[in-house]
C-alpha cells in the first residue's frame, strides 16, 4: 500500500513537470512485455545520470540534444510524458522538447 501511494505521488509530480514544448514523437506498446516498475526506477535515476546508450529495465535508453542548454532541463520537460508512456505499456518511446531552435530528445527502445 505504501509503495502504491508513493508511486501515485511520483506519477502526479512527473505529470506536473511536462513542458508545453515537449511531446511524444514515437510510442510503440507492442514490441514485447515491459517491466514497468524497473522502467520507472530507470527514469528516476536518468535525471542525474546521463547514461546515453545504456541498458536499464530491459531497454536501451538514449538522451541527446542539438543546441539545448541542459540535459537536466530535457529530463524535466519529458519525464511526465515518459511516465505516462511507461504506464501505458510502452516498449519503445521518444520524447522531444524544443526551446526555440534548440532540441533535445530522450527515451528508450
C-alpha positions in Angstrom: 0.0 0.0 0.0 2.8 2.4 0.8 4.5 1.6 -2.5 1.3 2.4 -4.4 0.8 5.7 -2.6 4.5 6.7 -3.3 4.2 5.7 -6.9 1.0 7.7 -7.4 2.6 10.7 -5.8 5.7 10.3 -8.1 3.5 10.0 -11.2 1.5 13.0 -10.2 4.7 15.1 -9.7 6.1 13.9 -13.0 2.9 14.7 -14.9 3.0 18.2 -13.4 6.6 18.6 -14.8 5.6 18.3 -18.5 6.9 21.2 -20.7 4.4 22.9 -23.0 7.0 22.3 -25.8 7.6 18.6 -25.1 5.8 15.9 -26.9 6.0 12.1 -27.5 7.1 11.7 -31.1 7.1 7.9 -31.1 5.5 5.3 -28.9 5.0 1.6 -29.5 3.4 -0.6 -27.0 3.6 -3.9 -28.8 7.3 -4.7 -29.0 7.4 -7.1 -26.1 6.5 -7.1 -22.4 8.0 -4.4 -20.2 8.8 -4.3 -16.5 7.1 -1.0 -15.7 8.5 -0.9 -12.2 12.1 -1.2 -13.5 11.4 1.4 -16.2 10.1 3.8 -13.6 13.3 3.3 -11.5 15.4 3.8 -14.6 13.7 7.0 -15.4 14.1 8.3 -11.8 17.8 7.7 -12.0 18.1 9.1 -15.5 17.6 12.7 -14.4 21.1 12.9 -12.8 22.9 10.2 -14.7 23.2 10.8 -18.5 23.9 7.3 -19.5 23.0 7.6 -23.2 23.2 4.2 -24.9 23.0 2.1 -21.7 20.5 -0.7 -20.9 18.2 -0.4 -17.9 15.0 -2.2 -17.2 15.5 -4.4 -20.2 15.5 -1.5 -22.6 18.2 0.7 -24.3 17.9 4.3 -23.1 19.0 7.4 -25.0 19.3 11.1 -24.5 20.7 13.8 -26.8 20.4 17.3 -27.9 21.2 19.9 -30.5 21.9 23.4 -29.1 19.9 22.5 -26.0 21.1 24.1 -22.8 20.8 21.3 -20.2 20.3 17.5 -20.1 18.5 18.0 -16.8 16.1 20.5 -18.4 15.4 17.9 -21.1 14.6 15.4 -18.4 12.3 17.8 -16.6 10.5 18.6 -19.8 9.9 14.9 -20.8 9.7 12.9 -17.6 6.0 13.3 -17.1 5.3 12.2 -20.7 7.6 9.2 -20.3 5.9 8.2 -17.1 2.6 8.2 -19.0 4.0 6.1 -21.8 5.5 3.6 -19.3 2.1 3.3 -17.6 0.5 2.6 -21.0 3.0 -0.3 -21.6 5.4 1.4 -23.9 8.3 -0.7 -25.1 9.7 2.0 -27.5 9.2 5.7 -26.9 10.8 9.0 -27.7 10.0 12.4 -26.2 11.3 15.6 -27.9 11.4 19.1 -26.3 12.0 22.3 -28.2 13.2 25.7 -26.9 13.4 28.0 -29.9 15.8 26.3 -32.4 17.2 24.1 -29.7 16.0 20.5 -29.5 16.5 17.6 -27.0 15.3 14.0 -27.1 15.2 11.1 -24.7 13.5 7.8 -24.3 14.1 4.0 -24.6 13.7 1.2 -27.1 
